[in-house]
Amino acid sequence: MDRIEQYRQIVQDFLAEFIKNDPNAQLIFDIPRDRYLVMHNEWRGNYRIYGCAMQLDIIAGQIWIQHNSTEIYIDRELITYGVDPNDIILGFRSPEIRKLLAGDRA
């Protein structure tokens, strides 16, 4: 299995594991475009819960964490699944900050 296929499987497995105890969470996988989301769309009493909990994209062979509204350190979790730390990009950070963070790995 090539690396991109492996990363697709890891992302799908990670997100499926994340929602396994939340029957209201929705997984949205756009595999041809390598976009993967966890969404919530529900009501709790009179309060509407709607929004994206996580968005991961695979871009140029790297996993981009585009959004994380959880308390989970997604990058650390992905590393335990076998993702190379150099292939994880914090897409929610500005390009200037990402450049500084990449310098820490060099």
Secondary structure by P-SEA (a helix, b strand, c coil): ccaaaaaaaaaaaaaaaaacccccbbbbbcccccccbbbbbbbccccccccccbbbbbcccbbbccccccccaaaaaaaaacccccccccccccaaaaaaaaaaac
